[in-house]
Amino acid sequence: MFTRLDGDEVIWTGGDREHADVILLATGYRPALDWLARLGALTGDGRPRQRGGLSSTHRGLGFVGLEWQRTPASNSLRGVGADARHLLRKLAPAGVSPVATHP
């Protein structure tokens, strides 16, 4: 897991740096996103400001597993995979395959 972000770089536990266009955090099915409130990324009642999983406030920020994110199945095991693939296609730069490069 990374320890911090510096601009468009991820700082890993050992101090290595790596450029990142997108960071996708899997938080489970109980959203705990209050740490995004100070960034203005949440509504007054704590829901992400998003459309189809893409943040409407921060470029490069996306969400999956939200109720009715794109379909009735978005917050289920049946639907979250399709939403994640959709989101990665939207977030990845043109011509770049969205894959993890660091364990």
All heavy atoms as an XYZ file, in Angstrom:
780
protein
N       0.845     -1.186      0.000
C       0.000      0.000      0.000
C       0.887      1.245      0.000
O       1.951      1.256      0.619
C      -0.895     -0.035      1.240
C      -1.857      1.107      1.345
S      -3.053      1.041      0.012
C      -4.181      2.272      0.490
N       0.444      2.268     -0.681
C       1.205      3.504     -0.682
C       1.034      4.234      0.648
O       0.054      4.043      1.357
C       0.815      4.403     -1.859
C      -0.632      4.800     -1.895
C      -1.061      5.925     -1.228
C      -1.555      4.056     -2.606
C      -2.380      6.313     -1.256
C      -2.885      4.428     -2.651
C      -3.294      5.561     -1.963
N       2.004      5.074      0.969
C       1.945      5.819      2.228
C       1.469      7.248      2.029
O       0.933      7.851      2.947
C       3.318      5.848      2.920
O       4.273      6.425      2.029
C       3.746      4.445      3.315
N       1.684      7.776      0.817
C       1.202      9.137      0.544
C       1.256      9.414     -0.942
O       1.807      8.639     -1.725
C       1.968     10.173      1.333
C       3.408     10.313      0.996
C       4.060     11.332      1.931
N       4.870     12.218      1.184
C       6.196     12.151      1.027
N       6.839     11.393      1.570
N       6.897     12.931      0.311
N       0.697     10.561     -1.316
C       0.706     11.016     -2.704
C       1.472     12.326     -2.769
O       1.393     13.153     -1.864
C      -0.719     11.233     -3.209
C      -1.637     10.015     -3.149
C      -3.058     10.412     -3.491
C      -1.142      8.936     -4.077
N       2.209     12.524     -3.860
C       2.942     13.758     -4.086
C       2.695     14.162     -5.529
O       3.314     13.611     -6.450
C       4.423     13.546     -3.804
C       5.260     14.817     -3.964
O       4.661     15.916     -4.096
O       6.495     14.721     -3.964
N       1.766     15.073     -5.741
C       1.390     15.442     -7.104
C       0.806     14.243     -7.815
O      -0.176     13.672     -7.358
N       1.431     13.842     -8.919
C       0.934     12.671     -9.659
C       1.788     11.435     -9.376
O       1.819     10.495    -10.154
C       0.854     12.955    -11.153
C       2.211     13.252    -11.772
O       3.206     13.336    -11.030
O       2.268     13.399    -12.998
N       2.484     11.439     -8.238
C       3.301     10.289     -7.861
C       2.771      9.635     -6.590
O       2.311     10.310     -5.666
C       4.757     10.703     -7.621
C       5.481     11.078     -8.885
C       6.947     11.338     -8.612
O       7.293     11.939     -7.579
O       7.756     10.919     -9.459
N       2.872      8.311     -6.555
C       2.549      7.510     -5.381
C       3.859      7.213     -4.669
O       4.845      6.856     -5.305
C       1.869      6.186     -5.802
C       1.651      5.287     -4.616
C       0.569      6.457     -6.524
N       3.868      7.373     -3.344
C       5.045      7.055     -2.543
C       4.738      5.743     -1.812
O       3.810      5.668     -1.010
C       5.361      8.150     -1.500
C       5.315      9.539     -2.129
C       6.690      7.850     -0.808
C       6.277      9.788     -3.234
N       5.522      4.701     -2.127
C       5.319      3.385     -1.536
C       6.030      3.302     -0.190
O       6.877      4.130      0.141
C       5.819      2.299     -2.490
C       5.058      2.290     -3.772
C       5.465      2.804     -4.967
C       3.743      1.796     -3.993
N       4.481      2.641     -5.913
C       3.409      2.021     -5.341
C       2.803      1.163     -3.176
C       2.194      1.654     -5.890
C       1.585      0.795     -3.728
C       1.288      1.037     -5.066
N       5.715      2.290      0.586
C       6.256      2.096      1.930
C       7.777      2.189      1.962
O       8.342      2.825      2.838
C       5.800      0.741      2.506
O       4.373      0.697      2.465
C       6.262      0.572      3.933
N       8.471      1.593      1.009
C       9.929      1.618      0.981
C      10.524      2.909      0.461
O      11.734      3.054      0.368
N       9.680      3.882      0.090
C      10.176      5.158     -0.413
C      10.206      5.270     -1.928
O      10.476      6.344     -2.463
N       9.970      4.146     -2.636
C       9.927      4.202     -4.100
C       8.793      5.110     -4.548
O       7.746      5.186     -3.902
C       9.692      2.810     -4.701
C      10.870      1.879     -4.498
O      11.971      2.366     -4.222
O      10.661      0.654     -4.613
N       9.013      5.787     -5.662
C       7.999      6.669     -6.246
C       7.558      6.090     -7.579
O       8.353      5.509     -8.301
C       8.559      8.069     -6.485
C       8.830      8.824     -5.228
C       9.528     10.158     -5.523
N       9.560     10.973     -4.343
C       8.712     11.972     -4.097
N       7.796     12.292     -4.986
N       8.790     12.658     -2.984
N       6.282      6.285     -7.895
C       5.754      5.799     -9.159
C       4.676      6.766     -9.648
O       3.812      7.185     -8.871
C       5.166      4.398     -8.965
C       4.663      3.767    -10.229
C       4.215      2.330    -10.010
O       4.178      1.853     -8.869
O       3.898      1.697    -11.017
N       4.742      7.128    -10.914
C       3.729      7.982    -11.523
C       2.392      7.248    -11.526
O       2.334      6.049    -11.778
C       4.124      8.348    -12.948
C       3.049      9.062    -13.689
N       2.788     10.394    -13.500
C       2.138      8.608    -14.568
C       1.765     10.735    -14.261
N       1.354      9.665    -14.923
N       1.314      7.967    -11.224
C      -0.023      7.365    -11.241
C      -1.005      8.323    -11.903
O      -1.094      9.483    -11.518
C      -0.491      7.050     -9.831
N      -1.689      7.831    -12.924
C      -2.756      8.610    -13.546
C      -4.070      8.407    -12.808
O      -4.905      9.299    -12.748
C      -2.952      8.189    -15.009
C      -1.779      8.585    -15.873
O      -1.352      9.753    -15.792
O      -1.277      7.724    -16.601
N      -4.254      7.195    -12.260
C      -5.500      6.822    -11.602
C      -5.173      5.993    -10.375
O      -4.281      5.152    -10.406
C      -6.392      5.971    -12.547
C      -7.624      5.475    -11.831
C      -6.766      6.764    -13.785
N      -5.904      6.222     -9.297
C      -5.811      5.387     -8.107
C      -7.216      4.902     -7.804
O      -8.148      5.696     -7.696
C      -5.246      6.169     -6.903
C      -3.822      6.608     -7.216
C      -5.313      5.326     -5.634
C      -3.236      7.539     -6.202
N      -7.359      3.597     -7.690
C      -8.654      2.993     -7.423
C      -8.576      2.305     -6.078
O      -7.803      1.376     -5.886
C      -9.004      1.980     -8.525
C     -10.324      1.259     -8.403
C     -11.483      2.241     -8.514
C     -10.426      0.196     -9.478
N      -9.359      2.789     -5.106
C      -9.380      2.204     -3.775
C     -10.651      1.384     -3.618
O     -11.746      1.883     -3.851
C      -9.357      3.299     -2.704
C      -8.154      4.221     -2.711
C      -8.340      5.347     -1.707
C      -6.891      3.450     -2.410
N     -10.510      0.147     -3.222
C     -11.663     -0.707     -2.960
C     -11.950     -0.648     -1.464
O     -11.158     -1.095     -0.651
C     -11.353     -2.141     -3.399
N     -13.089     -0.060     -1.114
C     -13.390      0.172      0.299
C     -14.425     -0.785      0.854
O     -14.767     -0.702      2.017
C     -13.889      1.615      0.519
O     -15.094      1.804     -0.208
C     -12.845      2.615      0.095
N     -14.956     -1.686      0.040
C     -15.972     -2.611      0.522
C     -17.370     -2.075      0.302
O     -17.572     -1.080     -0.372
N     -18.329     -2.746      0.892
C     -19.729     -2.382      0.658
C     -20.322     -1.511      1.738
O     -21.521     -1.283      1.784
C     -20.571     -3.653      0.465
C     -20.262     -4.281     -0.869
C     -19.368     -5.331     -0.975
C     -20.818     -3.778     -2.032
C     -19.063     -5.887     -2.201
C     -20.519     -4.324     -3.261
C     -19.648     -5.386     -3.323
O     -19.341     -5.917     -4.536
N     -19.493     -1.015      2.618
C     -19.933     -0.025      3.599
C     -19.091      1.221      3.366
O     -17.968      1.328      3.869
C     -19.727     -0.536      5.021
C     -20.646     -1.659      5.369
C     -20.551     -1.990      6.836
N     -21.356     -3.170      7.078
C     -21.112     -4.035      7.999
N     -20.082     -3.881      8.799
N     -21.891     -5.068      8.171
N     -19.598      2.142      2.580
C     -18.784      3.324      2.272
C     -18.311      4.048      3.526
O     -19.074      4.289      4.446
C     -19.730      4.205      1.455
C     -20.759      3.270      0.918
C     -20.907      2.184      1.942
N     -17.046      4.345      3.558
C     -16.428      5.123      4.629
C     -15.590      6.195      3.940
O     -14.379      6.106      3.878
C     -15.585      4.231      5.531
N     -16.276      7.152      3.377
C     -15.618      8.141      2.526
C     -15.503      9.513      3.172
O     -15.167     10.480      2.501
C     -16.397      8.261      1.203
C     -16.585      6.966      0.422
C     -17.519      7.191     -0.753
C     -15.251      6.428     -0.044
N     -15.765      9.612      4.471
C     -15.779     10.916      5.119
C     -14.467     11.682      4.956
O     -14.450     12.903      4.977
C     -16.153     10.785      6.595
C     -15.424      9.689      7.330
O     -15.208      8.612      6.747
O     -15.065      9.913      8.497
N     -13.360     10.976      4.729
C     -12.070     11.641      4.521
C     -12.046     12.438      3.216
O     -11.189     13.288      3.022
C     -10.930     10.628      4.585
C     -11.081      9.464      3.657
C     -11.824      8.329      3.858
C     -10.506      9.331      2.371
N     -11.736      7.498      2.763
C     -10.929      8.094      1.831
C      -9.662     10.134      1.599
C     -10.544      7.641      0.580
C      -9.275      9.673      0.350
C      -9.717      8.440     -0.135
N     -13.025     12.188      2.308
C     -13.118     12.952      1.064
C     -13.935     14.239      1.224
O     -13.947     15.084      0.339
C     -13.752     12.103     -0.038
C     -12.916     10.951     -0.572
C     -13.740     10.088     -1.519
C     -11.682     11.482     -1.280
N     -14.604     14.385      2.358
C     -15.459     15.559      2.574
C     -14.661     16.858      2.497
O     -15.097     17.834      1.886
C     -16.176     15.452      3.916
N     -13.477     16.875      3.099
C     -12.682     18.112      3.110
C     -12.225     18.527      1.712
O     -11.837     19.654      1.482
C     -11.503     17.996      4.061
C     -10.486     16.968      3.661
C      -9.420     16.823      4.755
N      -8.590     15.691      4.493
C      -7.349     15.772      4.016
N      -6.811     16.950      3.781
N      -6.654     14.691      3.781
N     -12.292     17.591      0.757
C     -11.931     17.902     -0.627
C     -13.117     18.426     -1.426
O     -12.968     18.796     -2.577
C     -11.379     16.648     -1.314
C     -10.148     16.011     -0.694
C      -9.796     14.732     -1.440
C      -8.986     16.980     -0.705
N     -14.304     18.386     -0.828
C     -15.507     18.813     -1.547
C     -16.038     17.751     -2.486
O     -16.852     18.033     -3.348
N     -15.588     16.506     -2.317
C     -15.979     15.423     -3.217
C     -17.288     14.761     -2.811
O     -17.784     13.893     -3.530
C     -14.869     14.371     -3.276
N     -17.854     15.170     -1.662
C     -19.084     14.555     -1.170
C     -20.194     15.577     -1.046
O     -19.953     16.765     -0.866
C     -18.838     13.920      0.209
C     -17.711     12.910      0.322
C     -17.589     12.427      1.762
C     -17.922     11.745     -0.624
N     -21.425     15.078     -1.126
C     -22.592     15.929     -0.902
C     -22.727     16.179      0.598
O     -22.003     15.590      1.407
C     -23.874     15.246     -1.415
O     -24.088     14.046     -0.660
C     -23.795     14.930     -2.894
N     -23.672     17.018      0.983
C     -23.892     17.320      2.391
C     -24.237     16.100      3.227
O     -23.944     16.048      4.423
N     -24.857     15.099      2.601
C     -25.203     13.883      3.351
C     -24.171     12.767      3.174
O     -24.430     11.611      3.493
C     -26.603     13.398      3.005
C     -26.792     13.062      1.538
O     -25.876     13.290      0.729
O     -27.881     12.554      1.190
N     -22.983     13.103      2.654
C     -21.877     12.159      2.613
C     -21.787     11.252      1.407
O     -20.969     10.349      1.368
N     -22.607     11.484      0.389
C     -22.524     10.660     -0.825
C     -21.550     11.287     -1.822
O     -21.437     12.503     -1.901
C     -23.904     10.523     -1.461
C     -24.781      9.576     -0.671
C     -26.070      9.359     -1.372
N     -27.016     10.293     -0.762
C     -28.203     10.572     -1.240
N     -28.626     10.024     -2.348
N     -28.990     11.416     -0.625
N     -20.860     10.451     -2.601
C     -19.926     10.992     -3.598
C     -20.636     11.846     -4.649
O     -21.720     11.490     -5.108
C     -19.338      9.733     -4.252
C     -19.559      8.644     -3.275
C     -20.831      8.985     -2.562
N     -20.024     12.943     -4.998
C     -20.512     13.750     -6.124
C     -19.964     13.066     -7.379
O     -18.785     13.165     -7.668
C     -19.998     15.179     -6.023
C     -20.489     15.929     -4.821
C     -19.925     17.352     -4.822
N     -20.150     18.007     -3.569
C     -21.269     18.655     -3.231
N     -22.263     18.704     -4.078
N     -21.367     19.222     -2.050
N     -20.835     12.344     -8.076
C     -20.389     11.532     -9.204
C     -21.515     11.343    -10.196
O     -22.675     11.541     -9.888
C     -19.887     10.175     -8.706
C     -20.881      9.364     -7.894
C     -21.801      8.490     -8.716
O     -21.452      8.055     -9.799
N     -22.997      8.225     -8.215
N     -21.111     10.959    -11.379
C     -22.057     10.576    -12.425
C     -21.469      9.339    -13.105
O     -20.381      9.410    -13.675
C     -22.266     11.707    -13.420
C     -23.320     11.405    -14.451
C     -23.653     12.675    -15.239
N     -24.694     12.417    -16.189
C     -26.004     12.560    -15.938
N     -26.405     12.958    -14.750
N     -26.885     12.308    -16.870
N     -22.170      8.226    -12.986
C     -21.682      6.984    -13.573
C     -20.381      6.491    -12.966
O     -19.636      5.752    -13.582
N     -20.096      6.925    -11.729
C     -18.871      6.512    -11.051
C     -17.737      7.507    -11.159
O     -16.773      7.433    -10.410
N     -17.824      8.451    -12.084
C     -16.779      9.467    -12.241
C     -17.082     10.665    -11.357
O     -18.195     11.198    -11.383
C     -16.698      9.932    -13.700
C     -16.170      8.915    -14.697
C     -16.368      9.424    -16.115
C     -14.706      8.628    -14.439
N     -16.096     11.066    -10.571
C     -16.270     12.229     -9.705
C     -16.601     13.455    -10.543
O     -15.990     13.696    -11.587
C     -14.984     12.484     -8.917
O     -15.074     13.703     -8.210
N     -17.556     14.239    -10.073
C     -17.875     15.491    -10.764
C     -17.074     16.653    -10.190
O     -17.214     17.789    -10.633
C     -19.373     15.778    -10.670
O     -19.785     15.853     -9.315
N     -16.213     16.363     -9.205
C     -15.411     17.421     -8.590
C     -13.908     17.262     -8.798
O     -13.189     18.253     -8.751
C     -15.677     17.490     -7.071
O     -15.336     16.243     -6.474
C     -17.123     17.824     -6.778
N     -13.430     16.034     -8.997
C     -11.988     15.797     -9.093
C     -11.668     14.870    -10.262
O     -12.066     13.704    -10.260
C     -11.450     15.175     -7.799
C     -11.496     16.098     -6.642
N     -12.658     16.364     -5.947
C     -10.529     16.846     -6.066
C     -12.403     17.215     -4.993
N     -11.126     17.533     -5.035
N     -10.973     15.395    -11.250
C     -10.554     14.585    -12.387
C      -9.668     13.429    -11.915
O      -8.775     13.629    -11.095
C      -9.781     15.456    -13.369
C      -9.706     14.839    -14.753
C      -8.918     15.693    -15.669
N      -7.583     15.085    -15.625
C      -6.482     15.658    -16.014
N      -6.484     16.854    -16.481
N      -5.342     15.037    -15.959
N      -9.940     12.242    -12.405
C      -9.153     11.074    -12.041
C      -9.676     10.313    -10.834
O      -9.142      9.277    -10.488
N     -10.718     10.825    -10.183
C     -11.304     10.151     -9.026
C     -12.557      9.414     -9.474
O     -13.395      9.976    -10.179
C     -11.652     11.166     -7.937
C     -12.347     10.637     -6.686
C     -11.471      9.622     -5.954
C     -12.713     11.803     -5.770
N     -12.656      8.149     -9.093
C     -13.819      7.361     -9.468
C     -14.301      6.511     -8.314
O     -13.583      6.300     -7.335
N     -15.521      6.035     -8.434
C     -16.147      5.229     -7.399
C     -16.795      4.015     -8.046
O     -17.301      4.094     -9.158
C     -17.243      6.037     -6.685
C     -16.759      7.323     -6.088
C     -16.820      8.511     -6.807
C     -16.239      7.352     -4.801
C     -16.381      9.702     -6.260
C     -15.782      8.544     -4.252
C     -15.854      9.721     -4.976
N     -16.818      2.894     -7.339
C     -17.578      1.722     -7.751
C     -18.295      1.169     -6.532
O     -17.921      1.434     -5.394
C     -16.713      0.611     -8.397
C     -16.128      1.066     -9.712
C     -15.635      0.139     -7.471
N     -19.348      0.386     -6.783
C     -20.097     -0.243     -5.711
C     -21.167      0.621     -5.092
O     -21.730      0.274     -4.057
N     -21.470      1.749     -5.722
C     -22.494      2.637     -5.186
C     -23.878      2.201     -5.659
O     -24.040      1.738     -6.787
C     -22.247      4.077     -5.646
C     -20.886      4.666     -5.292
C     -20.733      6.031     -5.939
C     -20.724      4.753     -3.785
N     -24.862      2.377     -4.810
C     -26.230      2.033     -5.168
C     -26.675      2.847     -6.391
O     -26.485      4.054     -6.428
C     -27.150      2.317     -3.983
C     -28.547      1.842     -4.191
C     -29.398      1.985     -2.945
O     -28.952      2.592     -1.960
O     -30.525      1.490     -2.980
N     -27.196      2.166     -7.401
C     -27.679      2.774     -8.643
C     -26.612      3.632     -9.329
O     -26.921      4.642     -9.947
C     -28.944      3.599     -8.402
C     -30.150      2.753     -8.328
C     -30.716      2.245     -7.198
C     -30.935      2.275     -9.414
N     -31.802      1.483     -7.517
C     -31.958      1.489     -8.881
C     -30.857      2.427    -10.798
C     -32.901      0.867     -9.670
C     -31.795      1.811    -11.577
C     -32.808      1.051    -11.010
N     -25.361      3.228     -9.216
C     -24.275      3.980     -9.858
C     -24.488      4.050    -11.366
O     -24.415      5.116    -11.960
C     -22.940      3.323     -9.545
C     -21.762      3.997    -10.181
C     -20.475      3.381     -9.707
O     -20.302      3.110     -8.530
N     -19.568      3.143    -10.632
N     -24.731      2.894    -11.980
C     -25.045      2.841    -13.416
C     -26.254      1.965    -13.678
O     -26.975      2.192    -14.625
C     -23.859      2.319    -14.229
C     -22.682      3.264    -14.274
C     -21.560      2.865    -15.225
N     -21.475      1.478    -15.578
C     -21.609      1.003    -16.827
N     -21.818      1.818    -17.822
N     -21.498     -0.285    -17.061
N     -26.445      0.936    -12.853
C     -27.542     -0.013    -13.030
C     -28.079     -0.419    -11.660
O     -27.446     -0.134    -10.638
C     -27.067     -1.299    -13.759
O     -26.238     -2.046    -12.857
C     -26.306     -0.988    -15.037
N     -29.206     -1.127    -11.620
C     -29.706     -1.612    -10.332
C     -28.730     -2.577     -9.642
O     -28.768     -2.743     -8.430
C     -31.001     -2.341    -10.688
C     -31.421     -1.778    -12.000
C     -30.148     -1.391    -12.707
N     -27.833     -3.211    -10.400
C     -26.890     -4.179     -9.835
C     -25.560     -3.547     -9.423
O     -24.663     -4.248     -8.963
C     -26.633     -5.292    -10.845
N     -25.415     -2.238     -9.551
C     -24.125     -1.583     -9.307
C     -23.532     -1.852     -7.932
O     -22.319     -1.908     -7.784
C     -24.239     -0.075     -9.513
O     -24.346      0.234    -10.878
N     -24.356     -2.005     -6.926
C     -23.817     -2.227     -5.578
C     -23.838     -3.699     -5.180
O     -23.835     -4.036     -4.014
C     -24.548     -1.379     -4.549
C     -25.987     -1.801     -4.361
O     -26.603     -2.375     -5.255
N     -26.539     -1.501     -3.201
N     -23.809     -4.580     -6.187
C     -23.797     -6.016     -5.912
C     -22.591     -6.666     -6.593
O     -21.981     -6.087     -7.495
C     -25.080     -6.671     -6.423
O     -25.076     -6.709     -7.838
N     -22.275     -7.876     -6.164
C     -21.184     -8.607     -6.813
C     -21.464     -8.808     -8.289
O     -20.554     -8.841     -9.108
C     -20.961     -9.958     -6.130
C     -20.337     -9.892     -4.739
C     -20.284    -11.283     -4.127
C     -18.963     -9.274     -4.791
N     -22.727     -8.936     -8.649
C     -23.106     -9.140    -10.044
C     -22.814     -7.907    -10.911
O     -22.483     -8.021    -12.080
C     -24.586     -9.512    -10.120
C     -25.023     -9.946    -11.490
C     -26.483    -10.325    -11.499
N     -27.270     -9.103    -11.437
C     -28.463     -9.000    -10.868
N     -29.016    -10.030    -10.301
N     -29.101     -7.874    -10.861
N     -22.891     -6.728    -10.364
C     -22.760     -5.516    -11.162
C     -21.484     -4.727    -10.996
O     -21.100     -3.941    -11.860
N     -20.785     -4.916     -9.886
C     -19.631     -4.072     -9.597
C     -18.494     -4.286    -10.596
O     -17.774     -3.340    -10.934
C     -19.167     -4.258     -8.135
C     -18.462     -5.593     -7.935
C     -18.280     -3.110     -7.697
N     -18.327     -5.497    -11.104
C     -17.251     -5.759    -12.061
C     -17.433     -4.983    -13.353
O     -16.486     -4.383    -13.871
N     -18.661     -4.976    -13.864
C     -18.941     -4.227    -15.095
C     -18.730     -2.735    -14.879
O     -18.187     -2.042    -15.736
C     -20.367     -4.510    -15.568
N     -19.138     -2.238    -13.716
C     -18.941     -0.818    -13.423
C     -17.455     -0.489    -13.289
O     -17.007      0.570    -13.730
C     -19.670     -0.423    -12.141
C     -21.167     -0.251    -12.346
O     -21.645     -0.405    -13.489
O     -21.857      0.047    -11.356
N     -16.679     -1.389    -12.684
C     -15.238     -1.159    -12.537
C     -14.566     -1.111    -13.903
O     -13.721     -0.243    -14.166
C     -14.610     -2.244    -11.669
N     -14.927     -2.041    -14.794
C     -14.350     -2.023    -16.152
C     -14.718     -0.732    -16.877
O     -13.875     -0.105    -17.528
C     -14.807     -3.249    -16.938
C     -14.086     -4.522    -16.524
C     -14.428     -5.701    -17.415
N     -15.839     -6.063    -17.355
C     -16.377     -6.833    -16.402
N     -15.621     -7.310    -15.440
N     -17.662     -7.116    -16.430
N     -15.964     -0.307    -16.767
C     -16.417      0.942    -17.393
C     -15.603      2.121    -16.852
O     -15.125      2.961    -17.618
C     -17.911      1.141    -17.112
C     -18.408      2.506    -17.433
N     -18.731      2.887    -18.715
C     -18.616      3.586    -16.646
C     -19.127      4.143    -18.692
N     -19.063      4.593    -17.458
N     -15.446      2.164    -15.556
C     -14.727      3.267    -14.925
C     -13.260      3.298    -15.346
O     -12.721      4.357    -15.672
C     -14.835      3.138    -13.408
C     -14.337      4.304    -12.586
C     -15.115      5.569    -12.898
C     -14.442      3.979    -11.112
N     -12.622      2.140    -15.385
C     -11.215      2.098    -15.803
C     -11.042      2.556    -17.247
O     -10.076      3.244    -17.576
C     -10.635      0.705    -15.605
C     -10.350      0.331    -14.152
C      -9.929     -1.124    -14.048
C      -9.295      1.237    -13.552
N     -11.974      2.182    -18.115
C     -11.889      2.645    -19.511
C     -12.023      4.163    -19.585
O     -11.361      4.814    -20.382
C     -12.974      1.980    -20.360
C     -12.654      0.553    -20.756
C     -13.594      0.030    -21.832
N     -14.982      0.051    -21.425
C     -15.617     -0.949    -20.780
N     -14.960     -2.051    -20.473
N     -16.877     -0.840    -20.463
N     -12.848      4.740    -18.732
C     -13.033      6.196    -18.728
C     -11.833      6.929    -18.126
O     -11.492      8.022    -18.556
C     -14.290      6.573    -17.934
C     -15.570      6.087    -18.526
C     -15.921      6.906    -19.733
C     -17.290      6.530    -20.262
N     -17.626      7.242    -21.461
N     -11.198      6.315    -17.125
C     -10.122      6.992    -16.409
C      -8.744      6.807    -17.036
O      -7.886      7.670    -16.896
C     -10.076      6.514    -14.955
C     -11.238      6.957    -14.069
C     -11.150      6.274    -12.711
C     -11.268      8.458    -13.904
N      -8.520      5.662    -17.677
C      -7.191      5.392    -18.241
C      -6.938      6.304    -19.435
O      -7.816      6.519    -20.256
C      -7.088      3.934    -18.663
N      -5.734      6.855    -19.549
C      -5.403      7.681    -20.707
C      -5.515      6.867    -21.997
O      -5.354      5.641    -21.991
C      -3.946      8.081    -20.474
C      -3.696      7.842    -19.028
C      -4.632      6.741    -18.611
N      -5.815      7.519    -23.083
C      -5.959      6.864    -24.376
C      -4.713      6.037    -24.700
O      -3.601      6.515    -24.547
C      -6.204      7.891    -25.481
N      -4.921      4.796    -25.082
C      -3.813      3.938    -25.461
C      -3.097      3.265    -24.309
O      -2.148      2.529    -24.522
N      -3.534      3.489    -23.079
C      -2.889      2.888    -21.924
C      -3.793      1.808    -21.370
O      -4.976      2.032    -21.143
C      -2.619      3.942    -20.813
C      -2.078      3.295    -19.568
C      -1.660      4.999    -21.344
N      -3.227      0.633    -21.152
C      -3.971     -0.474    -20.558
C      -3.971     -0.287    -19.039
O      -2.906     -0.203    -18.429
C      -3.325     -1.801    -20.918
O      -3.991     -2.857    -20.280
N      -5.150     -0.203    -18.399
C      -5.199      0.023    -16.952
C      -4.860     -1.227    -16.162
O      -5.687     -2.092    -15.957
C      -6.655      0.455    -16.712
C      -7.414     -0.167    -17.827
C      -6.469     -0.251    -18.990
N      -3.607     -1.339    -15.743
C      -3.165     -2.492    -14.941
C      -2.340     -1.985    -13.768
O      -1.725     -0.931    -13.839
C      -2.318     -3.481    -15.759
C      -3.135     -4.115    -16.870
C      -1.080     -2.824    -16.335
N      -2.312     -2.758    -12.698
C      -1.479     -2.419    -11.549
C      -0.029     -2.758    -11.878
O       0.247     -3.781    -12.487
C      -1.935     -3.200    -10.315
N       0.907     -1.893    -11.481
C       2.318     -2.134    -11.769
C       3.128     -2.370    -10.523
O       4.313     -2.615    -10.598
C       2.928     -0.959    -12.551
O       2.806      0.221    -11.751
C       2.235     -0.754    -13.881
N       2.529     -2.258     -9.360
C       3.265     -2.414     -8.112
C       2.459     -3.341     -7.207
O       1.251     -3.200     -7.121
C       3.450     -1.054     -7.435
C       4.562     -1.032     -6.448
N       4.468     -1.603     -5.216
C       5.791     -0.493     -6.528
C       5.598     -1.412     -4.561
N       6.423     -0.733     -5.333
N       3.107     -4.284     -6.520
C       2.370     -5.206     -5.646
C       1.718     -4.503     -4.473
O       2.097     -3.485     -4.051
C       3.443     -6.180     -5.169
C       4.754     -5.555     -5.456
C       4.531     -4.527     -6.509
